[in-house]
Amino acid sequence: MEIITFEDGIEHWIWVLMKGKKPIAKSYNTFTRRASAKRAAENVIRDIKSRYGKMKVTS
């Protein structure tokens, strides 16, 4: 398990989610399970984009 905050970098956070790990994200206060990791990551990416706008996402 990893505790990931925005200080660690948004890209790393998304990378961990896409890999299907089980991070605990302080910013979102969520626990992501392996099965829904990719869907959750997509939602997080969408949310981050709407908040921060200037993010490059590679998938």
N, CA, C and O atoms as a GROMACS GRO file, in nm:
protein
  236
    1MET      N    1   0.084  -0.120   0.000
    1MET     CA    2   0.000   0.000   0.000
    1MET      C    3   0.087   0.124   0.000
    1MET      O    4   0.192   0.130   0.064
    2GLU      N    5   0.041   0.221  -0.073
    2GLU     CA    6   0.113   0.348  -0.076
    2GLU      C    7   0.018   0.459  -0.036
    2GLU      O    8  -0.100   0.457  -0.070
    3ILE      N    9   0.070   0.554   0.038
    3ILE     CA   10  -0.007   0.676   0.064
    3ILE      C   11   0.047   0.781  -0.030
    3ILE      O   12   0.165   0.817  -0.025
    4ILE      N   13  -0.040   0.831  -0.115
    4ILE     CA   14   0.003   0.922  -0.221
    4ILE      C   15  -0.070   1.054  -0.206
    4ILE      O   16  -0.193   1.057  -0.195
    5THR      N   17   0.005   1.162  -0.207
    5THR     CA   18  -0.055   1.294  -0.203
    5THR      C   19  -0.014   1.369  -0.327
    5THR      O   20   0.072   1.323  -0.403
    6PHE      N   21  -0.073   1.484  -0.349
    6PHE     CA   22  -0.038   1.563  -0.467
    6PHE      C   23   0.108   1.606  -0.465
    6PHE      O   24   0.166   1.633  -0.570
    7GLU      N   25   0.168   1.611  -0.346
    7GLU     CA   26   0.309   1.646  -0.337
    7GLU      C   27   0.396   1.542  -0.407
    7GLU      O   28   0.504   1.574  -0.458
    8ASP      N   29   0.349   1.418  -0.409
    8ASP     CA   30   0.424   1.310  -0.475
    8ASP      C   31   0.414   1.319  -0.626
    8ASP      O   32   0.488   1.251  -0.698
    9GLY      N   33   0.324   1.402  -0.675
    9GLY     CA   34   0.310   1.415  -0.819
    9GLY      C   35   0.186   1.343  -0.868
    9GLY      O   36   0.164   1.226  -0.838
   10ILE      N   37   0.105   1.414  -0.943
   10ILE     CA   38  -0.020   1.359  -0.994
   10ILE      C   39   0.008   1.241  -1.088
   10ILE      O   40  -0.065   1.142  -1.086
   11GLU      N   41   0.112   1.252  -1.169
   11GLU     CA   42   0.142   1.146  -1.265
   11GLU      C   43   0.173   1.015  -1.196
   11GLU      O   44   0.129   0.909  -1.241
   12HIS      N   45   0.247   1.021  -1.087
   12HIS     CA   46   0.279   0.899  -1.012
   12HIS      C   47   0.152   0.838  -0.954
   12HIS      O   48   0.135   0.717  -0.954
   13TRP      N   49   0.064   0.923  -0.904
   13TRP     CA   50  -0.063   0.878  -0.846
   13TRP      C   51  -0.143   0.801  -0.949
   13TRP      O   52  -0.193   0.692  -0.921
   14ILE      N   53  -0.154   0.859  -1.070
   14ILE     CA   54  -0.231   0.794  -1.176
   14ILE      C   55  -0.161   0.666  -1.220
   14ILE      O   56  -0.227   0.565  -1.246
   15TRP      N   57  -0.029   0.669  -1.229
   15TRP     CA   58   0.046   0.551  -1.270
   15TRP      C   59   0.020   0.435  -1.176
   15TRP      O   60   0.002   0.322  -1.220
   16VAL      N   61   0.020   0.462  -1.047
   16VAL     CA   62  -0.006   0.358  -0.948
   16VAL      C   63  -0.146   0.302  -0.965
   16VAL      O   64  -0.166   0.181  -0.958
   17LEU      N   65  -0.244   0.390  -0.988
   17LEU     CA   66  -0.381   0.344  -1.009
   17LEU      C   67  -0.392   0.256  -1.134
   17LEU      O   68  -0.454   0.151  -1.130
   18MET      N   69  -0.330   0.301  -1.243
   18MET     CA   70  -0.341   0.227  -1.367
   18MET      C   71  -0.273   0.090  -1.358
   18MET      O   72  -0.312  -0.004  -1.427
   19LYS      N   73  -0.172   0.080  -1.273
   19LYS     CA   74  -0.104  -0.048  -1.253
   19LYS      C   75  -0.190  -0.145  -1.173
   19LYS      O   76  -0.159  -0.263  -1.165
   20GLY      N   77  -0.299  -0.095  -1.114
   20GLY     CA   78  -0.386  -0.183  -1.038
   20GLY      C   79  -0.340  -0.206  -0.896
   20GLY      O   80  -0.385  -0.301  -0.830
   21LYS      N   81  -0.251  -0.121  -0.846
   21LYS     CA   82  -0.211  -0.131  -0.707
   21LYS      C   83  -0.327  -0.080  -0.621
   21LYS      O   84  -0.432  -0.042  -0.673
   22LYS      N   85  -0.307  -0.081  -0.490
   22LYS     CA   86  -0.414  -0.037  -0.402
   22LYS      C   87  -0.368   0.082  -0.319
   22LYS      O   88  -0.338   0.068  -0.201
   23PRO      N   89  -0.363   0.199  -0.380
   23PRO     CA   90  -0.319   0.314  -0.303
   23PRO      C   91  -0.430   0.373  -0.217
   23PRO      O   92  -0.548   0.360  -0.248
   24ILE      N   93  -0.390   0.436  -0.110
   24ILE     CA   94  -0.483   0.517  -0.033
   24ILE      C   95  -0.449   0.661  -0.068
   24ILE      O   96  -0.337   0.706  -0.045
   25ALA      N   97  -0.545   0.731  -0.123
   25ALA     CA   98  -0.519   0.867  -0.166
   25ALA      C   99  -0.574   0.963  -0.062
   25ALA      O  100  -0.696   0.969  -0.041
   26LYS      N  101  -0.487   1.037   0.002
   26LYS     CA  102  -0.531   1.132   0.102
   26LYS      C  103  -0.622   1.237   0.041
   26LYS      O  104  -0.723   1.276   0.100
   27SER      N  105  -0.584   1.284  -0.080
   27SER     CA  106  -0.657   1.393  -0.142
   27SER      C  107  -0.804   1.357  -0.166
   27SER      O  108  -0.893   1.440  -0.152
   28TYR      N  109  -0.826   1.230  -0.202
   28TYR     CA  110  -0.963   1.189  -0.236
   28TYR      C  111  -1.024   1.104  -0.127
   28TYR      O  112  -1.144   1.077  -0.128
   29ASN      N  113  -0.940   1.060  -0.032
   29ASN     CA  114  -0.986   0.977   0.078
   29ASN      C  115  -1.053   0.850   0.027
   29ASN      O  116  -1.159   0.811   0.076
   30THR      N  117  -0.992   0.786  -0.073
   30THR     CA  118  -1.052   0.668  -0.134
   30THR      C  119  -0.960   0.548  -0.121
   30THR      O  120  -0.838   0.562  -0.114
   31PHE      N  121  -1.019   0.432  -0.118
   31PHE     CA  122  -0.944   0.308  -0.121
   31PHE      C  123  -0.982   0.239  -0.251
   31PHE      O  124  -1.099   0.206  -0.271
   32THR      N  125  -0.885   0.217  -0.338
   32THR     CA  126  -0.914   0.164  -0.470
   32THR      C  127  -0.881   0.017  -0.477
   32THR      O  128  -0.768  -0.024  -0.447
   33ARG      N  129  -0.977  -0.063  -0.515
   33ARG     CA  130  -0.954  -0.206  -0.532
   33ARG      C  131  -0.906  -0.234  -0.672
   33ARG      O  132  -0.930  -0.156  -0.764
   34ARG      N  133  -0.839  -0.346  -0.688
   34ARG     CA  134  -0.778  -0.385  -0.815
   34ARG      C  135  -0.880  -0.385  -0.930
   34ARG      O  136  -0.849  -0.336  -1.039
   35ALA      N  137  -0.998  -0.438  -0.907
   35ALA     CA  138  -1.096  -0.454  -1.014
   35ALA      C  139  -1.142  -0.320  -1.070
   35ALA      O  140  -1.166  -0.308  -1.190
   36SER      N  141  -1.154  -0.221  -0.984
   36SER     CA  142  -1.206  -0.092  -1.029
   36SER      C  143  -1.098   0.013  -1.044
   36SER      O  144  -1.127   0.132  -1.058
   37ALA      N  145  -0.972  -0.031  -1.040
   37ALA     CA  146  -0.861   0.066  -1.039
   37ALA      C  147  -0.858   0.151  -1.165
   37ALA      O  148  -0.839   0.272  -1.158
   38LYS      N  149  -0.879   0.087  -1.281
   38LYS     CA  150  -0.869   0.164  -1.404
   38LYS      C  151  -0.983   0.264  -1.416
   38LYS      O  152  -0.961   0.379  -1.455
   39ARG      N  153  -1.105   0.221  -1.383
   39ARG     CA  154  -1.220   0.310  -1.388
   39ARG      C  155  -1.201   0.426  -1.290
   39ARG      O  156  -1.229   0.541  -1.323
   40ALA      N  157  -1.153   0.395  -1.171
   40ALA     CA  158  -1.128   0.499  -1.072
   40ALA      C  159  -1.023   0.597  -1.121
   40ALA      O  160  -1.035   0.718  -1.102
   41ALA      N  161  -0.919   0.544  -1.184
   41ALA     CA  162  -0.813   0.630  -1.236
   41ALA      C  163  -0.867   0.725  -1.341
   41ALA      O  164  -0.830   0.842  -1.344
   42GLU      N  165  -0.956   0.674  -1.427
   42GLU     CA  166  -1.014   0.760  -1.529
   42GLU      C  167  -1.096   0.872  -1.466
   42GLU      O  168  -1.090   0.987  -1.509
   43ASN      N  169  -1.173   0.838  -1.363
   43ASN     CA  170  -1.251   0.939  -1.292
   43ASN      C  171  -1.161   1.042  -1.226
   43ASN      O  172  -1.188   1.162  -1.229
   44VAL      N  173  -1.054   0.995  -1.166
   44VAL     CA  174  -0.959   1.084  -1.100
   44VAL      C  175  -0.894   1.177  -1.201
   44VAL      O  176  -0.879   1.296  -1.176
   45ILE      N  177  -0.854   1.119  -1.317
   45ILE     CA  178  -0.794   1.201  -1.422
   45ILE      C  179  -0.891   1.310  -1.466
   45ILE      O  180  -0.853   1.426  -1.481
   46ARG      N  181  -1.017   1.272  -1.486
   46ARG     CA  182  -1.118   1.369  -1.528
   46ARG      C  183  -1.134   1.478  -1.422
   46ARG      O  184  -1.142   1.597  -1.454
   47ASP      N  185  -1.138   1.437  -1.296
   47ASP     CA  186  -1.154   1.531  -1.186
   47ASP      C  187  -1.034   1.625  -1.177
   47ASP      O  188  -1.050   1.746  -1.160
   48ILE      N  189  -0.914   1.570  -1.187
   48ILE     CA  190  -0.793   1.651  -1.180
   48ILE      C  191  -0.789   1.750  -1.296
   48ILE      O  192  -0.755   1.867  -1.278
   49LYS      N  193  -0.825   1.702  -1.415
   49LYS     CA  194  -0.826   1.790  -1.532
   49LYS      C  195  -0.919   1.908  -1.510
   49LYS      O  196  -0.885   2.022  -1.541
   50SER      N  197  -1.038   1.880  -1.456
   50SER     CA  198  -1.134   1.988  -1.435
   50SER      C  199  -1.085   2.086  -1.328
   50SER      O  200  -1.117   2.204  -1.333
   51ARG      N  201  -1.007   2.036  -1.232
   51ARG     CA  202  -0.956   2.124  -1.127
   51ARG      C  203  -0.832   2.201  -1.171
   51ARG      O  204  -0.820   2.321  -1.145
   52TYR      N  205  -0.741   2.131  -1.237
   52TYR     CA  206  -0.610   2.190  -1.263
   52TYR      C  207  -0.585   2.224  -1.409
   52TYR      O  208  -0.493   2.298  -1.442
   53GLY      N  209  -0.670   2.168  -1.498
   53GLY     CA  210  -0.666   2.205  -1.639
   53GLY      C  211  -0.540   2.172  -1.715
   53GLY      O  212  -0.547   2.111  -1.822
   54LYS      N  213  -0.426   2.210  -1.662
   54LYS     CA  214  -0.302   2.203  -1.739
   54LYS      C  215  -0.223   2.075  -1.712
   54LYS      O  216  -0.106   2.079  -1.673
   55MET      N  217  -0.288   1.962  -1.734
   55MET     CA  218  -0.220   1.837  -1.707
   55MET      C  219  -0.211   1.752  -1.832
   55MET      O  220  -0.309   1.739  -1.905
   56LYS      N  221  -0.094   1.695  -1.858
   56LYS     CA  222  -0.081   1.608  -1.974
   56LYS      C  223  -0.100   1.463  -1.930
   56LYS      O  224  -0.030   1.414  -1.842
   57VAL      N  225  -0.195   1.397  -1.993
   57VAL     CA  226  -0.225   1.259  -1.959
   57VAL      C  227  -0.187   1.170  -2.075
   57VAL      O  228  -0.229   1.192  -2.188
   58THR      N  229  -0.108   1.069  -2.046
   58THR     CA  230  -0.073   0.972  -2.149
   58THR      C  231  -0.129   0.837  -2.109
   58THR      O  232  -0.104   0.788  -2.000
   59SER      N  233  -0.206   0.779  -2.199
   59SER     CA  234  -0.264   0.649  -2.166
   59SER      C  235  -0.263   0.558  -2.286
   59SER      O  236  -0.309   0.444  -2.278
   0.00000   0.00000   0.00000
